[in-house]
Every structure is written in structure tokens, then in C-alpha cells.
Amino acid sequence: MHNEKEGEEAVPEIPEIIELKGTEFSEAAAEFWDEQRARIRYQLKIIAGAKWALKQEISTRCSKEAVKAITDFEEALKAKRSFEEAFTKAQKTLEEVGEWEKCASYFALYEMVKRKRSFEKIIGFLKPKLLQLERWSEWRARMYLRHEEHEEEMLEQLRVSMGERPVWNNWLNEVQGMGLVLAAQVTGGFETALEPGETLGSHFKGASQMIAFAGLDVDPKTGKAWKRVKGEKLRYNAMLRSVLIGRVGSSFLKQNPAKSGYRRLYDQQKARLIKRFEKEGAKIVPSSKLPKNSEGKRYEPKGIISEGHLHQMALRATVKIFVHHFWEEVRRSEGLPCGLPYVIDVLGHPASSYIPPIRDTKV
């Protein structure tokens, strides 16, 4: 029992010394993304606060028709209708009632966000207006700047650290869609598995171990991708899986197929899957065409596969090959043998099926 004075908060106890796992670099990579998320959170809070303040000003100064035009505009965006269409309709209504000028700042903010203007420009636009309305939050602005400065400091550390890693200098920097920051998140994610003194090449003896650590293998109980189960400890790095599928995979998809080998690989994997399912007699349909169960959720009946499911399978296959390539390049950079690829050595696929690490010509 602590003997605390009345009215004073308890002093947190010093926890037991935690087990050291990961590297300084993996810690820095995680810290960078934490700072980035915090910076974005305050950025969104500032914008949300400005929208609310400008809307409140409109509701007190303008007619019911103007307020309805604002509400209709917001509802159209929530329904994912065209921004241009919703904007034009609202502007027309407000001009008809002679109140467009009173509402122009509100719509200018939406347009700046839509056009992805720099946050500095958005702040420069908002601050004088919110100061006039006595709605400017200096505290939120300071918190935003604090996280932004720390993020930039951490980013410089990542640049230095990645520049010291052969896997970046000898391969990753030649991959279209794999910028230094994304490469740092991938590398740092895998380094969270390391004990003191270990390297990626010495820890991960095979590519399949990396694939399992990233949660890209399948649950042996279901034969499907791993899913979180309440109360059960994850056996993979969930953040790393999210990075690989959500960020790396998405980045590859955005590349020009003429310049990106991994984008072409995705197209090849998708074509392979389409051919396989068609051979099996399965029908490929848009996700919106799937039937619904009693709970209103769409499902795939036997013999039916959705285009979205097919896309995810192709993306997952592409990312798994990328991870295999990552393992190969790490092992080579550390002077360690790679052996035969898993699909050839264990699964018995022909040697001709081997896909070497992809290097793109930087333009």
C-alpha cells in the first residue's frame, strides 16, 4: 500500500526492466510513425475545429436556405457523391439567396483539403478567420508543430540509418514505389524480431520465417489468412503486415507498369489467378453482385469469387514474393547463403518458376 497524501495523485511505479528486443533503428522507425500519426491527428483536429466554427458562424448569420445548402453539401459528401457536383449545387443555391460570400470561407476550406493544399497554406488561410471568430486554438497549433518538428528529426535519423544498410543501397533504392521512408518501415518492422547482437540474416534462416513473422502465411487451422482472435496472442507482427499489404502493396499498384516490375508482377499474379479460377469453373463477379446473408453481409457462395477477393489474393502473392526477395538481398548483403527458393526446394516447383529480386531502372 502506498502512503499518499490526500488530494495528491499516486506516483506511477517504475515497471520491471523489459526484455530488450529489436534494434535502435526499429525503435526509431516505430517512433517516426507514432509522431507522424500524432501530427496528422492534430492536423485533422484543427481542420475539424475550423469546419465546426465556420459552420456555426453560418448558422447564426445566414438564412435557413443557406444552412440547408450546407447540410445538403455535407450529406452528398458522406454519400460519396462527386465533390464538384455537390460544390456546384451548393454554390448555385447560395448565390440565388444572395449569401455565397458569407459562406465562401467554409467552402474554400473544403476545397483546399480536397485539392490537397499544404497544411501551411491551410493554416495561413484559417488562422486570421478563426482569430476573428475567437475560435483559434493556439494549443492545438503548438502540438501540431511540436510533433512535426520531432517527426522531421526522426526522419533525418531514418535517412542516416537506412544509408548504412546494404539492403537499401544495393537493392531497395532501385525498386519503383519503395522510397526511403517506406523501406525504413519495412526494414525496421523486421528488425523488431531481433535479439541483441542478431542481424536480419542471422535471425531469419529462411524466407518462410520472414513471411510467417509478417503474418503473410496461412492459419493451419483454417487454411486462410490469419485473423485476430479475441483473447489470443498474435503470432505475427500486425503492424508489419499492415505496412506490407496496405502501404507497400498499395505503392506498387500506383506505379506505371512500364517502369515497375512489381506492378507487372501483380498483373501477372492476377492473370494467373483468373486463369486458375476459370479452369475450376468459378465465376468472378463484382463485390456488389454478391448475395447477402441473413445479417445483411455479402458472402461468396460456392463457385463464386468476388473481384475484390481476387485482387487481395494477387496483392498478397505479390507482397510475399517481395518479402522473399527482401530476405534474399539481406542474406547476400551479410555474406550468407540463400539456397534454393522455398517454392523450388520444398514445394517442388520447377526452377523456371523462380523470380529473382526485381530492379527497376530509375527515370
N, C-alpha and C positions, 0 to 999 in steps of 0.2 A: 504494500500500500504506500502511495506517495503522500507525504505530509504537505499539502498545498495550502497556501493562504487563501482565504475566502475571496472570491472575485477574480483570482488570477487563473490564467489558462495553464493547463498542465504542460510541462516542457516535454517534447517528444523524446522518448528513449532512443539512445543510439542503437541501431539494429546490429545484429551479429554481422561479422565480416562475411560478405557474399563471396561465392566462388568466382574466381576470375575466369571469364570465358569471353572469347572474341579478341579483337585487337584494338589498338588506339584508332586505327583507320575505320574499322566497323563502327566504333563508338562515335567517331566524328561524322560518318555518313548518316547514322541514325539521328544525331543531334541536328544536322543540317536540315533533314526533312521535318523534324519537330519544329524547328524555327520557321521553316517555310510555311508549315500548316498554321502556326500561330500568327505569322504575318498576314496570311490570307484571311484568317478568321477575323482579325481586327479590320482588315480592308473591307470585308463584307459587312461588318457591323457598322462601319462609318457610312457605307452606301445605303444600308437598310435604314439607318437613322435619318439620313438625308431624305430618302424617299418618304418616310413617315412624316417628317417635318414639313416638306413641301406639300404633301397631300393634305395635311392638317390646315395649312395656310389657305389652300384652295377651298376646303370645305367651309372656312369661315368668311372668305371674301367673295366666293362665286355663287352662281345660281345652282339650283337643283339639276338643271340640264348639264351644266359643266361637270358637276360631281358624278352624274350618271355616265358621262362620256369617259371619265377617268376609270370608273368601275368597270365599264364595258371593255375598255382597253386592257385592263389587268386580267379580266376573265378570259379574253381572247388569247393572251399570252400563256395563261395557265393551261388552256386547251391546246396549246402548241400550234396556234394558227400563225400565219405569216406576220412577222413583225411589221413589214412595210404596209400590209393591208390594214392591220389594226391601227397603226400610227396614222395613216392617211384618213381613215374613217373618223378617228377622234379629232384630228386637226380640222376636218371639214365641219364637224358638228360645232366645235368651239368657235370657229370663225363665223358660223351662222348666227351664234348667240352673242358674238362680239366679245368673247373672253379668252381668245387664244393667247394674247400677250400675258395675261395673268397666270396662265398655265404653262407657258413656254419653258420655264426652267425645269419643271418636273419632267417634261418630255425630252429636254436636252440631256438630262442625266441618263435616262433610259437609252437614248441614242448613243451616248458616249460609251456606255457599258457594252451595248450591242456591237459597236464598231471597234471594241477592244482598245480604246484610247488608253494611254499610260495613266497609271493611278496618280502620278504627279499632276497631270493635266486636269484630271477629275477633281483632285483636291483644290487646285488653283481656281477651278470654276465654282466649287461648292462653298469653300470657306467664307468668302465675303457674304454670300447669301444667307448662310446659316448663322453667322455672327449677327447679321441684321435681325434675324428671327430669334436670336438668343438661344439657338439650338446647337451651336458648335461645341463638340466635346474635345477639349484640349487633351484630356487624359487619354482618350482612345487614340488620338493622333500621336501622342508621345509613345504609347505602347506599340503602335504600328512601326514607328521609326526605330524604336529600340530593337524589335525583332528583325527589322530589315537590315540594320547595321550588323547584328550578330550573324544573320544569315550570310551576308557578304563576307564576313570574317571567316566563317566556316567554309564557304565556297572556295576561298583562296587556299585554305588548308587542304581541301579535296584536290584542287588543281596540283598542288605540290606533291601530295601523296600519290596520286594517280600517275604523275610524271615519273615517279620512281618505280613503277610497276611494269615489267616487261610485257605482260599480257595486254596492256594498253598500247605501249609503244610499238610492239611487234604485230599486233592484230586488230584490237578493238577500234583503234583510231582509223582503220581502213574500212570499217563497216558503216554503210549508209544508215542513218537513223539512230546510230549509237553515239551520241555526244558524250563528252567527258563526264558530265554530271550523272547521266543515266548509267554510264559504265561504272561510276563510283558506287552507285546504289546497288548494282548487281554484285560487284566485287565485295563491297562491304557486307552485303547480305550473306554471302557465302562465308565470309571471314568470321561471322558470329558463331560459327561451329568450332572455331579453333581453340585449343588449349595453349597456354604459354609455351613458346618455342616451336609450335607447329607452323607449317605453311599449308596453303591450299593443296598443293600437290602431294604433300606427305599425309595429309589428313584424309583426303578423298582418293582412295586407292583405285576407284573405278568411276566411270561417268554415271553409272546407275546409282551410286551413293549420292552424287550431287543431285540427280533427278529426284531421288527419294527425299532428300533434305529440303528441296524446294517444293515438295508436295505435288510433283508432276507425274508420279507413278499412280497406280490404282489401288484402291482398298481391296485386299484379297477376299474380304467377306462378301463384297458386292460386285467386284469386277468393274467398278465405276470409279470416277474421280472421288478423292477424299472429300468428305463433308464434315463440318463441325458437329459434334455431338455434345449436348449439354452435360456437363459434369465429367467429361473425358478430356484428358490432357492431349493437346495436339502433338503429333509425332513429326511435324514438319514446321518450317518457318513460314507462317502465314503471310507475314509482310513481304517476304521474298517472293512467294508465289504470286501475290498481288502485283508486285513490281514486274515480274516476268510476263505474266499474262496481260495485265492491264496497261503497263507502260511500254515495255519492250515490244510486245506483240503489236500494240496499237501504233507504235512508232514505225515498225516495219510496214504496216498496212498503208501508212500515209506516204510512203516513198514511191518514187517513179519506178515502175517495173523495169524500165530500160536501164536504170542505174543501180538498182538494189537487188542483189542476189537473194536476200532473204524474203523480199516481197515476191520475187519469182518463185521461190521455194514454196511460199504459202499458196500461190496459184496452182502449183504442181500438186501439192498435197490435197487441195480442194478438188482438183480434177480427178485425182486418184480415188478419193472417197466417193465422188459422184459415180464413177465407173463401177466401183465395188457395190454400192447400194443398188444401182440399176441392174447389175448382174444378179443380185439376190432377189430382184423383183420388188424392191421397196419403192415407194412413191415419195418424191421430195416435194414438199408444199411450203408456202409462206407460213410463218408462225401464226399469222392472223386467221388462217384457214383451219387450224387445229380445232378439234371439238373440245367442249368444256365438260368437266365432271360435275358432280352434284354440288361441289363447293364453288363452282364458277371458275375453276382454274383450268387452263388449257393443258392437254396431255397428248402424247403421241401413241395412238393405237398401234397394234402390231402391223408391221408392213408399211408404216408411215414414219417419215423423219422430216423435221422442220428445217428450213433453210438456215435458221439461226443456230440450231444444234449442229448442223453440218459445218457452218462457219467456225464455231467454237472448237470442233474436233480438228479442223485444219489448222487453226491458230495454235492449238495446244501441241499438235505434232510438230509444227514449225519451231515453236519455242523449245521443245525437248531436243530437237536437233541442234539448235543454237547452244543449249546448255552442254550438250555432248562436245561441241566444238570448243566451248569455253574451257572445259576440262582438258581437252587435248592440248590447247595452247598453254594453259597453266603448267601442265606436266612438262611440256617441251621447254618452256622458259626456265624450269627448275632442273633441267637435265635429267628428267625421269622418263622411263619408258611408257608408251601409251598402249602398246599391244594392239590386238585386233579390236575393231569396234564391237560393241555388245551384240548388235543385230547379226553380225557375221560369226563371231566366236561362240555365242551362246544360243542364239535363235536359229542359226544355220542359214541365214540369208546369203545369197551369192555375193562374192566380193564386188561385183559390178554395182551393187546397190549402195555401196559406201559413198557418202557425200562428204568431201573434205571441207574444212573450215573455209567459209566464203570471205573473199576480199574484194571490195568494190573499188573501182577507180574513182578517186575524189575529183570532182569537177569544180 
